[in-house]
Amino acid sequence: MNRFDILPGRMDLPGETICQYGSSEELAAECARFGNKGLLVHGRSLAKRGKISKITASAPPEVEVATWEHPGGEPTLRQLDKLLTMARETRPDWIAALGGGSVIDLAKAAAGLYHAKGNVTAYHDGAPITTAGLPFIAAPSTAGTGSEATKVSVLTNEETGIKKSFRSPHMMARLIILDPGLLKGSPEQVIAHAGMDALTQAIESYTSTGATWFTRQLALEGARLLFSNLVSVYETEGTDSSAAENVLVGSYLTGLAFSSSRLGVVHGLAHPLGARYKLPHGLVCAACLPYVLTFNRDAMIEDYETLSEAAGTDLLAAVAGLLADLDIDNPFKGKGFYDLDDMIEEVLASGSTKHNPRQVTESDARSLIRELFTY
Ligand SMILES: [Zn+2]
């Protein structure tokens, strides 16, 4: 890659990012710069842990914050419709998300589409968003999907069963609040799955055919931070605040990178598999990653060595070690598969697959799925 082509083309970046322990508690005050009326979209577990009431109670007197709780599960177009209806009735000045990737993807799409006309399905199907939405603020509670730093929202259309991403510069966050304190008390499985999603994204962004010198620096530093801190966050359930900060930043850098570079065939496989088997996205990525790295190895050339250096050992061995330390087994092994032809069609149509460093043919996709379910 030519270093003089540091940043060919446009790269969309968030407005501002704060990283500080406890900073999410000041969310309402921080968002007041966008107006005094806000809508806070959040997940269930943070509400149970008292985080949401703490934020609304500590809002400055002039700031009014309405809340919307994500009902759970993978985010869908129907949920987006409900959130948009509620938002348009409430008429906020800004929309903030405090939660994991699902919560952030929903709130981001609602903010981006707030002034857009017509049905949300059209935008999910690729119609461009032509009008600016509301200011969007993201505070991730997992590390993560990197969704806080992307212009991408991944949603499922329940009518067709298709899970896919859509993107717009209008969906980029104006403010990101990284609070390592939010990781404290996260269920260990969530830490493991979200962390493997972030790491897969770092590797796929680094080797993507859409990568630039600029995105590669971000992705490589993200990979390094995730490789060296993920196990510690998992073992301490987020209480090691220095490791928590490192994985949160690693995940964020990865999001910045892949928002522009795109990903690879792990993500091409993860969406159709995740939608059919109703498994967490990070778990599906973790399961697919070793098979795809083996498939891609010859096409990665020196990138394999560079990523091995970031991992501290041979890349495939490092990934296998990490999966063992995070107690992640391949959930597809020994399962029967169904709907294979449709699934392969979705894998090949995916923008992620198209950016894989090795071209993926129909028979490659078939073999990858067979291997995943067999070995
Ligand atoms: Zn992902």
Residues whose N, C-alpha, C, O or C-beta is under 5 A from the ligand:
A	BS01	ZN	D197
